Amino acid sequence: MAVVVAMACKTPVVISDKVGIYKNVGEAKAGIVVNTDIDNVYMGMRELIKNDKLRKTIAYNGRKLVEEKYNIEIVADQMIAAYRSILEDYKK
């Protein structure tokens, strides 16, 4: 959840490939995805610190990803659809 909040605030993120949404973040170029090796974490953070254009791009893409995939209204609609599907299966 912290990653989504950070992206919503246009904060560039470095996340590990152990975070549940890392594939979405990587595909959207909404953050730097690294493994949990300390050197990789360091390199990801260093890259963000040194590259202003990259920081701005990641911040923009992160906000866009949140608006498209993690917006509360979208997530709520998905949850309602999932519950309806479960209830329909239960009634059968």
C-alpha positions in Angstrom: 0.0 0.0 0.0 2.8 2.4 0.8 4.1 2.1 -2.8 0.7 3.1 -4.2 0.4 6.0 -1.8 3.9 7.2 -2.8 3.1 7.0 -6.5 -0.2 8.8 -5.9 1.8 11.6 -4.4 4.1 11.7 -7.5 7.0 10.3 -5.5 9.4 8.2 -7.6 9.8 4.7 -6.1 12.4 2.0 -6.0 10.8 -1.3 -5.1 11.9 -4.9 -4.8 10.6 -7.7 -7.0 9.0 -9.1 -3.8 6.4 -6.3 -3.7 3.1 -7.6 -5.0 2.7 -4.9 -7.7 6.2 -4.9 -9.0 5.2 -6.3 -12.4 2.7 -3.5 -12.9 5.2 -0.9 -11.8 7.9 -2.3 -14.1 5.6 -2.5 -17.1 4.3 1.0 -16.6 7.9 2.4 -16.0 6.4 3.8 -12.8 9.4 2.9 -10.7 12.7 1.1 -10.5 12.3 -2.6 -9.7 15.3 -4.3 -8.1 15.9 -7.5 -6.3 16.6 -7.4 -2.6 20.4 -7.5 -2.8 21.8 -4.4 -1.2 23.9 -3.5 -4.2 20.8 -3.5 -6.4 18.8 -1.4 -4.0 21.7 1.1 -3.8 22.1 1.2 -7.6 18.3 1.8 -8.1 18.4 4.6 -5.5 21.5 6.1 -7.0 20.0 6.1 -10.5 17.0 8.1 -9.2 19.1 10.6 -7.3 21.4 11.3 -10.2 18.8 11.4 -13.0 16.3 14.3 -12.8 14.6 13.3 -16.1 14.1 9.7 -14.9 12.7 10.9 -11.6 10.1 13.1 -13.3 9.2 10.4 -15.8 8.8 7.8 -13.0 6.8 10.3 -10.9 4.4 11.0 -13.8 4.1 7.3 -14.8 3.5 6.3 -11.1 0.6 8.8 -10.7 -0.9 7.6 -14.0 -0.6 4.0 -12.9 -2.4 4.7 -9.7 -5.2 6.6 -11.5 -5.7 3.8 -14.0 -5.3 0.7 -11.8 -5.5 1.6 -8.2 -8.1 4.3 -8.1 -10.5 3.6 -5.2 -13.5 3.7 -7.5 -12.0 1.2 -9.9 -10.8 -1.1 -7.1 -14.3 -0.8 -5.5 -16.0 -1.8 -8.7 -13.6 -4.7 -9.1 -14.3 -5.9 -5.6 -18.1 -5.6 -6.1 -17.8 -7.7 -9.3 -15.7 -10.3 -7.5 -18.2 -10.6 -4.7 -21.1 -10.9 -7.1 -19.3 -13.6 -9.0 -18.7 -15.5 -5.8 -22.3 -15.1 -4.7 -23.5 -16.4 -8.1 -21.2 -19.4 -7.9 -22.5 -20.1 -4.3 -26.1 -20.0 -5.4 -25.5 -22.7 -8.0 
